[in-house]
């Protein structure tokens, strides 16, 4: 299979849908990471959370909360890597090293991506489009995104907006 055919097969020609959605807060359990973007801990935390979500240990979706923190050093990132709970519950028994993060939100700009992660546009491109959609609709976006990995070929990125 040629590269062009592979690109199409992986969903590279699929368009990304940008919408405004009503949401009901976000409750996530996971681990905070702040450091170099190429740190091994990111991968470790990601696959640990994926195992919890897929294995049913935690009822929810594999998720990364990506903070756009302008105070970080160059090539440094701040993430909360874990599971977005399907049923918000403060009494959940958290795995060792995990914390609960609550993000209040009633509305978000959403990007729905139906393609393999290998062929989707970069995060800067998607974030710029989310901000553009917020501006078009008169909404003020927050300074973070919530990336939900629903399957190998489906991803949803929410940018909550200020109330």
ROPA-961542 format. One record per atom (N, C-alpha, C, O): residue in one letter; x, y, z. Coordinates in steps of 0.02 Angstrom, whole numbers, padded with zeros to 5 digits, always signed. Layout:
<atoms>
AXYZ
...
</atoms>
This chain:
<atoms>
X+00043-00058+00000
X+00000+00000+00000
X+00045+00062+00000
X+00091+00067+00041
X+00033+00108-00045
X+00072+00170-00049
X+00055+00216+00009
X+00005+00206+00044
X+00097+00267+00019
X+00086+00314+00074
X+00020+00351+00067
X-00015+00362+00117
X+00002+00371+00006
X-00061+00406-00005
X-00120+00362+00013
X-00167+00385+00046
X-00118+00299-00008
X-00173+00253+00008
X-00177+00241+00083
X-00231+00236+00112
X-00119+00235+00115
X-00117+00225+00187
X-00147+00285+00224
X-00184+00277+00272
X-00130+00344+00201
X-00156+00406+00231
X-00233+00407+00227
X-00266+00423+00276
X-00260+00390+00169
X-00332+00387+00160
X-00363+00333+00204
X-00414+00344+00236
X-00331+00274+00205
X-00355+00218+00245
X-00360+00236+00319
X-00407+00216+00353
X-00311+00274+00344
X-00310+00293+00414
X-00357+00351+00430
X-00364+00371+00488
X-00390+00379+00379
X-00439+00432+00390
X-00411+00501+00380
X-00440+00550+00403
X-00355+00507+00346
X-00322+00571+00337
X-00363+00623+00299
X-00351+00683+00306
X-00411+00600+00259
X-00453+00647+00222
X-00518+00666+00260
X-00556+00708+00237
X-00529+00633+00316
X-00589+00648+00355
X-00585+00718+00383
X-00532+00739+00407
X-00640+00755+00380
X-00640+00822+00408
X-00652+00819+00483
X-00680+00770+00509
X-00631+00870+00518
X-00642+00876+00589
X-00704+00919+00600
X-00710+00973+00571
X-00749+00895+00641
X-00811+00932+00654
X-00802+00974+00717
X-00782+00949+00770
X-00816+01039+00712
X-00812+01086+00768
X-00882+01108+00787
X-00918+01135+00745
X-00901+01097+00850
X-00968+01114+00873
X-00965+01146+00942
X-00915+01143+00977
X-01021+01177+00961
X-01029+01203+01029
X-01074+01152+01065
X-01128+01135+01040
X-01053+01129+01123
X-01089+01077+01159
X-01104+01098+01230
X-01064+01132+01262
X-01163+01078+01255
X-01178+01085+01326
X-01145+01027+01361
X-01151+00969+01340
X-01111+01041+01416
X-01077+00988+01455
X-01098+00996+01528
X-01125+01047+01548
X-01084+00945+01567
X-01103+00946+01637
X-01042+00932+01681
X-01036+00879+01711
X-00997+00981+01684
X-00935+00975+01723
X-00894+00914+01701
X-00919+00870+01666
X-00833+00913+01722
X-00787+00858+01707
X-00757+00835+01773
X-00732+00875+01812
X-00759+00770+01785
X-00728+00741+01844
X-00677+00689+01818
X-00696+00640+01786
X-00614+00702+01833
X-00561+00659+01809
X-00521+00631+01868
X-00512+00665+01919
X-00496+00570+01860
X-00448+00543+01907
X-00385+00526+01867
X-00389+00501+01811
X-00328+00541+01896
X-00266+00528+01860
X-00206+00557+01896
X-00207+00568+01956
X-00154+00569+01856
X-00091+00594+01882
X-00073+00660+01848
X-00083+00668+01788
X-00047+00706+01887
X-00022+00770+01861
X+00049+00759+01835
X+00089+00723+01866
X+00064+00790+01779
X+00132+00790+01752
X+00151+00860+01732
X+00112+00895+01699
X+00210+00881+01751
X+00239+00944+01726
X+00312+00931+01714
X+00349+00911+01759
X+00333+00943+01652
X+00403+00931+01635
X+00413+00933+01560
X+00372+00960+01523
X+00468+00903+01538
X+00485+00902+01467
X+00434+00862+01427
X+00409+00811+01450
X+00419+00887+01367
X+00368+00856+01325
X+00386+00786+01302
X+00342+00747+01283
X+00450+00768+01305
X+00470+00701+01283
X+00485+00654+01342
X+00517+00602+01333
X+00462+00671+01402
X+00475+00630+01461
X+00438+00563+01457
X+00382+00559+01433
X+00471+00511+01480
X+00443+00444+01478
X+00381+00438+01523
X+00338+00397+01510
X+00377+00478+01576
X+00320+00475+01621
X+00254+00486+01586
X+00203+00457+01604
X+00254+00528+01535
X+00192+00541+01498
X+00165+00476+01469
X+00106+00460+01477
X+00208+00440+01435
X+00187+00376+01405
X+00166+00326+01460
X+00116+00292+01453
X+00205+00323+01514
X+00189+00277+01569
X+00120+00293+01598
X+00079+00248+01608
X+00108+00357+01613
X+00044+00378+01641
X-00014+00364+01593
X-00068+00343+01613
X-00002+00377+01528
X-00053+00367+01477
X-00074+00294+01475
X-00134+00278+01477
X-00025+00248+01470
X-00043+00178+01464
X-00071+00149+01529
X-00111+00103+01528
X-00050+00176+01586
X-00079+00155+01649
X-00153+00175+01651
X-00195+00133+01669
X-00169+00237+01633
X-00238+00260+01632
X-00279+00221+01581
X-00337+00203+01593
X-00249+00207+01523
X-00283+00168+01471
X-00302+00099+01499
X-00358+00075+01487
X-00256+00067+01535
X-00270+00002+01565
X-00328+00006+01615
X-00371-00038+01616
X-00329+00059+01656
X-00384+00068+01704
X-00451+00077+01668
X-00501+00048+01689
X-00451+00116+01614
X-00514+00130+01578
X-00537+00069+01539
X-00596+00050+01544
X-00493+00038+01501
X-00512-00019+01460
X-00527-00080+01503
X-00574-00118+01488
X-00489-00089+01556
X-00500-00146+01600
X-00561-00140+01644
X-00581-00189+01676
X-00591-00081+01647
X-00651-00071+01687
X-00637-00056+01760
X-00684-00050+01799
X-00574-00050+01779
X-00557-00032+01848
X-00588+00036+01865
X-00612+00046+01921
X-00586+00082+01817
X-00617+00148+01824
X-00666+00155+01766
X-00647+00147+01708
X-00728+00172+01781
X-00780+00179+01730
X-00775+00248+01698
X-00798+00298+01725
X-00743+00249+01639
X-00736+00313+01604
X-00694+00307+01542
X-00680+00253+01518
X-00674+00366+01517
X-00636+00370+01454
X-00565+00395+01467
X-00555+00440+01507
X-00518+00366+01432
X-00449+00388+01435
X-00446+00461+01414
X-00472+00480+01361
X-00416+00504+01455
X-00419+00576+01445
X-00355+00610+01466
X-00321+00590+01513
X-00337+00663+01429
X-00282+00706+01449
X-00308+00778+01454
X-00336+00805+01407
X-00298+00808+01512
X-00312+00878+01522
X-00247+00915+01508
X-00198+00907+01544
X-00248+00956+01455
X-00187+00990+01432
X-00192+01064+01450
X-00233+01101+01422
X-00150+01084+01497
X-00149+01154+01519
X-00105+01195+01473
X-00050+01175+01456
X-00130+01252+01452
X-00090+01298+01411
X-00061+01351+01458
X-00083+01409+01458
X-00012+01331+01497
X+00018+01372+01549
X+00075+01412+01520
X+00127+01385+01502
X+00066+01477+01516
X+00117+01521+01485
X+00177+01533+01531
X+00226+01564+01510
X+00174+01509+01593
X+00231+01518+01639
X+00281+01461+01635
X+00333+01463+01668
X+00267+01411+01595
X+00312+01353+01589
X+00374+01371+01549
X+00373+01415+01507
X+00428+01335+01563
X+00490+01343+01526
X+00480+01317+01455
X+00433+01280+01441
X+00525+01336+01410
X+00522+01313+01341
X+00525+01237+01338
X+00564+01206+01374
X+00483+01208+01296
X+00477+01135+01286
X+00453+01098+01349
X+00462+01038+01355
X+00421+01135+01394
X+00392+01105+01454
X+00316+01105+01446
X+00288+01152+01418
X+00284+01053+01471
X+00211+01049+01467
X+00182+01030+01536
X+00217+01004+01579
X+00118+01044+01543
X+00082+01026+01604
X+00019+00988+01583
X-00022+01014+01546
X+00013+00927+01608
X-00042+00883+01590
X-00071+00850+01652
X-00037+00840+01702
X-00135+00833+01648
X-00166+00787+01696
X-00188+00728+01655
X-00233+00734+01613
X-00158+00671+01666
X-00169+00611+01625
X-00208+00560+01665
X-00187+00540+01719
X-00266+00540+01639
X-00306+00493+01677
X-00370+00472+01642
X-00370+00459+01582
X-00423+00469+01681
X-00487+00444+01657
X-00542+00494+01674
X-00548+00516+01732
X-00581+00513+01624
X-00640+00555+01634
X-00696+00509+01658
X-00715+00462+01622
X-00721+00521+01718
X-00771+00476+01747
X-00838+00481+01711
X-00862+00536+01696
X-00868+00423+01697
X-00935+00422+01668
X-00987+00442+01720
X-01037+00473+01703
X-00975+00424+01783
X-01020+00442+01838
X-00978+00477+01891
X-00937+00445+01924
X-00989+00542+01899
X-00950+00580+01948
X-00963+00553+02017
X-01020+00547+02039
X-00909+00536+02053
X-00916+00508+02120
X-00856+00528+02162
X-00800+00506+02149
X-00868+00567+02213
X-00813+00589+02257
X-00787+00531+02299
X-00731+00534+02325
X-00826+00478+02307
X-00808+00423+02351
X-00770+00367+02315
X-00759+00314+02344
X-00751+00378+02254
X-00715+00328+02215
X-00649+00310+02251
X-00613+00355+02273
X-00634+00246+02255
X-00570+00225+02282
X-00517+00237+02229
X-00516+00203+02178
X-00475+00286+02240
X-00425+00305+02190
X-00366+00257+02192
X-00344+00236+02245
X-00341+00239+02133
X-00279+00200+02130
X-00222+00239+02163
X-00224+00300+02166
X-00172+00204+02187
X-00114+00236+02219
X-00084+00288+02173
X-00072+00275+02114
X-00071+00347+02199
X-00041+00401+02160
X-00090+00442+02120
X-00070+00491+02088
X-00153+00424+02120
X-00204+00459+02081
X-00238+00513+02123
X-00244+00507+02184
X-00261+00565+02089
X-00297+00620+02121
X-00361+00632+02081
X-00366+00612+02023
X-00409+00665+02112
X-00472+00683+02079
X-00469+00757+02062
X-00452+00799+02104
X-00485+00774+01999
X-00487+00843+01977
X-00558+00857+01951
X-00585+00819+01911
X-00587+00912+01975
X-00653+00933+01952
X-00646+00996+01911
X-00615+01045+01933
X-00675+00995+01852
X-00673+01054+01808
X-00745+01077+01797
X-00782+01044+01761
X-00765+01132+01828
X-00833+01157+01817
X-00840+01185+01746
X-00800+01225+01724
X-00892+01163+01712
X-00906+01188+01644
X-00977+01170+01625
X-01002+01116+01641
X-01009+01216+01590
X-01076+01203+01564
X-01078+01202+01488
X-01125+01177+01457
X-01025+01228+01457
X-01023+01232+01384
X-00950+01224+01362
X-00904+01246+01396
X-00941+01193+01303
X-00874+01184+01276
X-00876+01187+01200
X-00927+01170+01169
X-00821+01208+01171
X-00811+01202+01099
X-00780+01133+01089
X-00732+01116+01123
X-00807+01094+01043
X-00785+01025+01034
X-00760+01012+00964
X-00790+01033+00914
X-00704+00977+00960
X-00678+00950+00897
X-00687+00875+00899
X-00663+00841+00944
X-00723+00848+00850
X-00733+00776+00845
X-00691+00751+00786
X-00700+00773+00729
X-00646+00705+00801
X-00598+00681+00751
X-00608+00607+00740
X-00602+00567+00786
X-00623+00588+00678
X-00632+00518+00660
X-00575+00498+00613
X-00584+00494+00552
X-00517+00486+00642
X-00457+00466+00604
X-00406+00438+00653
X-00410+00452+00713
X-00359+00400+00627
X-00305+00375+00668
X-00262+00433+00692
X-00251+00481+00655
X-00237+00429+00753
X-00196+00483+00781
X-00135+00499+00738
X-00109+00555+00742
X-00113+00452+00698
X-00053+00463+00656
X-00065+00514+00600
X-00017+00541+00574
X-00128+00526+00583
X-00141+00570+00525
X-00183+00632+00543
X-00204+00669+00498
X-00194+00644+00607
X-00233+00704+00624
X-00188+00765+00626
X-00127+00758+00636
X-00217+00825+00617
X-00176+00886+00622
X-00146+00893+00691
X-00169+00862+00739
X-00094+00933+00697
X-00061+00944+00761
X-00106+00980+00810
X-00155+01012+00790
X-00089+00977+00874
X-00131+01008+00925
X-00138+01084+00917
X-00190+01112+00934
X-00086+01117+00893
X-00090+01189+00884
X-00143+01208+00833
X-00179+01257+00841
X-00147+01169+00779
X-00197+01181+00726
X-00267+01171+00754
X-00311+01213+00742
X-00278+01117+00789
X-00344+01102+00817
X-00364+01155+00868
X-00420+01179+00869
X-00317+01173+00911
X-00331+01224+00963
X-00348+01291+00931
X-00393+01326+00955
X-00313+01310+00879
X-00327+01373+00844
X-00398+01372+00816
X-00434+01423+00820
X-00419+01316+00787
X-00487+01310+00760
X-00540+01313+00816
X-00593+01342+00807
X-00524+01282+00874
X-00571+01285+00930
X-00580+01357+00953
X-00636+01379+00966
X-00525+01394+00958
X-00529+01465+00978
X-00567+01506+00926
X-00605+01551+00944
X-00556+01490+00863
X-00591+01525+00808
X-00666+01513+00814
X-00706+01560+00807
X-00686+01451+00827
X-00757+01434+00835
X-00786+01470+00896
X-00843+01494+00893
X-00748+01475+00950
X-00772+01511+01009
X-00784+01585+00992
X-00835+01613+01011
X-00737+01614+00956
X-00743+01685+00937
X-00804+01696+00892
X-00841+01744+00902
X-00814+01651+00844
X-00872+01656+00799
X-00938+01655+00836
X-00986+01687+00816
X-00940+01618+00892
X-01002+01610+00929
X-01006+01655+00990
X-01052+01649+01031
X-00958+01701+00998
X-00958+01748+01053
X-00942+01718+01121
X-00961+01746+01173
X-00906+01662+01121
X-00888+01629+01184
X-00815+01642+01200
X-00774+01653+01155
X-00798+01640+01264
X-00729+01652+01286
X-00700+01585+01310
X-00723+01558+01360
X-00650+01558+01274
X-00623+01492+01292
X-00580+01494+01355
X-00548+01545+01370
X-00578+01439+01390
X-00532+01429+01446
X-00462+01418+01418
X-00453+01415+01357
X-00412+01412+01461
X-00343+01404+01438
X-00319+01332+01441
X-00260+01319+01455
X-00364+01285+01429
X-00345+01215+01429
X-00392+01176+01384
X-00446+01200+01367
X-00370+01116+01365
X-00413+01071+01326
X-00418+01005+01362
X-00376+00986+01402
X-00472+00969+01347
X-00485+00903+01375
X-00489+00855+01316
X-00537+00857+01278
X-00439+00812+01309
X-00434+00766+01253
X-00459+00697+01274
X-00430+00666+01319
X-00513+00674+01243
X-00541+00609+01260
X-00526+00560+01203
X-00544+00571+01146
X-00491+00506+01221
X-00471+00455+01172
X-00523+00399+01175
X-00519+00354+01217
X-00572+00402+01130
X-00628+00355+01132
X-00612+00288+01100
X-00638+00237+01120
X-00569+00288+01049
X-00547+00227+01016
X-00484+00243+00977
X-00460+00300+00978
X-00458+00194+00941
X-00398+00205+00900
X-00412+00255+00844
X-00366+00286+00817
X-00476+00263+00826
X-00493+00307+00770
X-00544+00361+00788
X-00572+00393+00743
X-00556+00372+00852
X-00603+00425+00872
X-00576+00462+00933
X-00559+00432+00984
X-00573+00527+00925
X-00548+00571+00978
X-00593+00632+00982
X-00614+00659+00930
X-00607+00655+01042
X-00646+00715+01053
X-00604+00762+01095
X-00578+00743+01147
X-00598+00824+01072
X-00561+00875+01110
X-00609+00931+01128
X-00638+00963+01085
X-00618+00941+01193
X-00661+00994+01218
X-00618+01052+01244
X-00567+01041+01277
X-00639+01113+01228
X-00611+01173+01257
X-00668+01207+01294
X-00707+01243+01263
X-00672+01197+01361
X-00726+01229+01398
X-00723+01305+01390
X-00669+01333+01380
X-00781+01336+01395
X-00784+01409+01390
X-00804+01438+01457
X-00834+01405+01499
X-00786+01502+01466
X-00802+01536+01529
X-00877+01550+01530
X-00908+01564+01479
X-00905+01546+01590
X-00978+01557+01599
X-00994+01631+01596
X-01052+01650+01602
</atoms>
